Amino acid sequence: MSAALASAALPNKVAFGVRGLVNGLWLGVLNDRDLELLDETYYSRAAMYRGDEWNTQGLFGWERQLVDAHFKQQSRVAVLAAGGGREVLALRDLGYDAVGYEPHPELVSVACDLLARHGYPPSVEQVERDVVPAGMGVFDAIILGWGALSLVQGRSRRARLLAQLATHVAPGGPVLVSFFHRAADYRELKLTAMVANGIRSALRRERIDAGDTLSPNLVHVFTRDELAADAAGAGLTVAAFHVTGVAEVHVDNAAAVLVSV
């Protein structure tokens, strides 16, 4: 795991082709459980998400703009992939009835402690990853935590998750998602997919998707058209789309508000 994390974080000055090749080798060799462990290892080591400096900073500027524009004031909001509670606390401070769901047990404890220290119910529950928990109910709005859509492994899982989100948000209610975005295919990601799928074919494993890479854990980098197609398959349409920042060369951070068709 440590070797995979280190090699995936090669500095940008190293040729993108080399990184694409290395990432393709790891994505070919590692199986699905290995990739889940890689993600768990990354978040276990990322102390930033457990600290008050991160979790008390409130909503990011783009999050606040989209929430103000698309969420009804004081409505019920579910935050999936809630991490250490940043979004839930910020929404509570803004008057929303917000609860969270998070698969990482340590982050659940951090989030509940954070909320309790700020005078709110410790309303973040541990759930399985990449699914909407049974019995969650219907909310006025849903937020899928920062970048979490890109962390869902495989298009079929992403399609299932989006379809589940559509059934747990009120008709016309917003689903706010954020993710890595690419304007078009480029050579590094093409090389990664080619190498990984060559190895996976030999090992008789499921192919990775075009746009999958390591950064340093497994992430999927969407095109806008791909996001729109995935949303449409779940009965959702893109009501707003914003590039929110630059992640690295050729890759942006982006967010979208999805609503039921």
C-alpha positions in Angstrom: 0.0 0.0 0.0 2.8 2.5 0.9 4.6 1.9 -2.4 1.4 2.4 -4.4 0.6 5.7 -2.5 4.2 6.9 -3.0 4.4 6.2 -6.7 0.9 7.6 -7.4 2.1 10.9 -6.0 5.0 11.4 -8.4 5.6 15.2 -8.8 4.2 16.9 -11.8 7.7 17.7 -13.2 8.1 14.0 -13.9 6.8 13.2 -17.4 3.1 12.6 -17.5 3.7 9.5 -19.6 5.8 7.9 -16.9 3.1 8.6 -14.3 0.5 7.2 -16.6 2.5 4.1 -17.1 3.1 3.6 -13.4 -0.5 4.2 -12.5 -1.6 1.8 -15.2 0.7 -0.9 -13.8 -0.7 -0.4 -10.2 -4.3 -0.3 -11.4 -3.7 -3.5 -13.4 -2.0 -5.4 -10.5 -4.2 -4.3 -7.6 -7.6 -6.0 -7.2 -10.8 -4.3 -6.1 -10.2 -5.0 -2.4 -6.6 -3.7 -2.7 -7.9 -0.5 -4.1 -10.4 -0.1 -1.3 -7.6 -0.7 1.2 -5.5 1.9 -0.6 -8.3 4.4 -0.1 -8.7 3.5 3.5 -5.0 3.8 4.1 -4.9 7.3 2.4 -7.7 8.6 4.6 -6.3 7.0 7.7 -3.0 8.9 7.1 -4.7 12.2 6.1 -4.7 13.9 9.5 -6.1 17.1 7.9 -9.6 15.7 7.7 -9.6 14.9 11.4 -8.6 18.4 12.6 -10.6 21.4 13.7 -8.8 23.7 11.3 -10.3 21.8 8.4 -13.7 20.8 9.9 -14.6 24.2 11.3 -13.8 26.3 8.2 -17.4 26.2 7.0 -18.6 25.6 3.4 -16.2 26.4 0.6 -17.1 29.5 -1.4 -18.5 27.5 -4.3 -20.4 25.2 -1.9 -22.1 28.2 -0.2 -23.0 29.7 -3.6 -24.7 26.5 -4.8 -26.4 25.8 -1.5 -27.7 29.4 -1.4 -28.9 29.1 -5.0 -30.5 25.7 -4.9 -31.3 24.6 -1.3 -34.4 25.8 0.5 -33.6 27.5 3.8 -33.8 25.5 6.9 -34.6 22.3 5.0 -33.5 18.7 5.8 -30.2 17.8 4.2 -28.3 14.5 4.2 -24.5 14.6 3.7 -23.1 11.3 2.4 -19.3 10.8 2.7 -19.5 13.3 5.5 -15.9 12.8 6.6 -15.0 14.6 9.8 -18.2 16.6 9.8 -17.2 19.8 8.0 -20.3 20.1 5.8 -22.7 18.9 8.5 -21.4 21.5 11.0 -21.5 24.3 8.5 -25.1 23.5 7.4 -26.2 23.3 11.1 -24.6 26.7 11.7 -26.6 28.0 8.7 -29.9 26.7 10.1 -30.3 23.5 8.1 -31.4 20.3 9.7 -28.4 18.3 8.5 -27.3 14.8 9.2 -24.3 12.8 7.9 -23.3 9.3 6.8 -19.7 8.2 6.6 -18.0 4.8 6.1 -14.7 5.5 7.8 -15.2 4.7 11.6 -12.5 7.1 12.8 -14.0 10.0 10.8 -17.5 9.2 12.2 -16.1 9.6 15.7 -14.4 12.8 14.8 -17.6 14.2 13.2 -19.8 13.3 16.2 -17.3 14.8 18.6 -17.1 17.9 16.5 -20.9 18.4 16.4 -21.3 17.7 20.1 -18.6 20.3 21.0 -20.6 22.8 19.0 -23.8 22.0 20.7 -25.5 19.9 18.0 -26.6 16.3 18.1 -23.8 13.9 17.1 -25.8 13.0 14.0 -23.2 11.3 11.7 -23.7 7.5 11.3 -21.3 4.9 10.0 -22.5 3.2 6.8 -21.2 1.0 4.1 -19.3 2.8 1.4 -20.7 3.8 -2.0 -24.4 3.1 -1.1 -27.3 5.0 0.4 -28.0 3.4 3.8 -31.3 1.5 4.1 -33.9 3.5 5.9 -32.3 6.8 5.3 -35.6 8.3 4.3 -36.3 11.2 1.9 -34.5 14.6 2.3 -35.1 18.0 0.8 -31.5 18.0 -0.5 -28.5 15.8 -0.5 -24.8 16.5 -0.6 -22.3 13.9 -1.6 -19.2 14.9 0.3 -16.3 16.8 -1.3 -14.9 14.9 -4.3 -16.6 11.7 -3.2 -18.2 10.9 -6.6 -14.8 10.5 -8.1 -13.8 8.0 -5.3 -16.6 5.5 -6.2 -14.9 2.6 -7.9 -16.4 1.6 -11.3 -19.2 3.1 -13.4 -21.7 0.5 -12.4 -21.3 1.5 -8.7 -21.5 5.2 -9.5 -24.7 4.5 -11.5 -26.2 2.6 -8.6 -25.3 5.3 -6.1 -26.7 8.1 -8.3 -29.9 6.1 -8.7 -30.2 5.6 -5.0 -29.7 9.3 -4.3 -32.5 10.1 -6.8 -34.9 8.0 -4.7 -33.9 9.7 -1.4 -34.3 13.3 -2.4 -37.7 15.0 -2.6 -39.1 15.6 -6.2 -37.1 18.5 -7.7 -34.7 18.5 -4.8 -31.0 19.2 -5.4 -28.2 16.6 -5.2 -24.9 18.5 -4.9 -21.9 16.4 -6.1 -18.2 17.4 -6.6 -15.5 15.5 -8.5 -12.4 15.7 -10.6 -13.1 17.0 -14.2 -11.2 16.8 -17.5 -12.2 18.8 -20.5 -11.3 15.9 -22.8 -9.3 12.7 -22.9 -5.5 13.2 -22.8 -2.6 11.0 -23.2 -1.8 10.2 -19.5 -5.2 8.8 -18.8 -5.3 6.9 -22.1 -2.0 5.3 -21.3 -3.1 4.4 -17.8 -6.3 2.7 -19.1 -4.4 0.9 -21.8 -1.8 -0.5 -19.5 -4.2 -1.4 -16.7 -6.7 -3.1 -18.9 -4.0 -5.1 -20.7 -2.9 -6.5 -17.3 -6.5 -7.0 -16.1 -7.5 -8.8 -19.3 -4.6 -11.2 -18.7 -5.7 -11.7 -15.1 -9.4 -12.0 -16.1 -10.5 -9.0 -14.0 -13.0 -6.4 -14.7 -11.6 -3.5 -16.8 -11.1 0.0 -15.4 -12.9 2.9 -16.8 -11.4 5.5 -19.1 -10.6 8.4 -16.7 -9.6 6.2 -13.8 -6.2 7.0 -12.2 -4.3 7.1 -8.9 -4.1 10.5 -7.1 -2.8 8.9 -4.8 -5.9 6.6 -4.2 -8.2 5.5 -7.0 -10.1 8.4 -8.5 -12.2 8.9 -11.6 -11.8 12.0 -13.7 -15.1 12.9 -15.4 -15.8 14.8 -18.6 -18.9 17.0 -18.4 -20.7 14.8 -21.0 -19.9 11.7 -19.0 -21.4 13.2 -15.8 -24.5 14.3 -17.7 -24.9 10.8 -19.1 -24.5 9.1 -15.7 -26.9 11.5 -14.2 -29.5 10.9 -16.9 -29.2 7.2 -16.4 -30.3 7.8 -12.8 -33.2 10.0 -13.7 -31.4 13.2 -12.9 -30.4 16.2 -15.0 -27.6 18.7 -14.5 -29.1 22.0 -13.3 -25.8 23.7 -12.6 -22.2 22.9 -13.4 -19.1 24.8 -12.2 -15.4 24.3 -12.4 -14.3 25.3 -8.9 -10.5 25.2 -9.1 -7.5 23.6 -10.7 -6.4 20.3 -9.3 -3.4 19.9 -11.6 -2.5 20.3 -15.3 -5.4 19.0 -17.4 -7.6 18.2 -14.3 -9.9 20.6 -12.5 -12.1 20.4 -9.4 -15.7 20.7 -10.4 -19.2 20.6 -8.9 -22.7 20.0 -10.2 -26.3 20.3 -8.9 -28.4 17.4 -10.1 -32.2 17.4 -9.9 -34.8 14.8 -10.8 -36.1 15.0 -14.4 
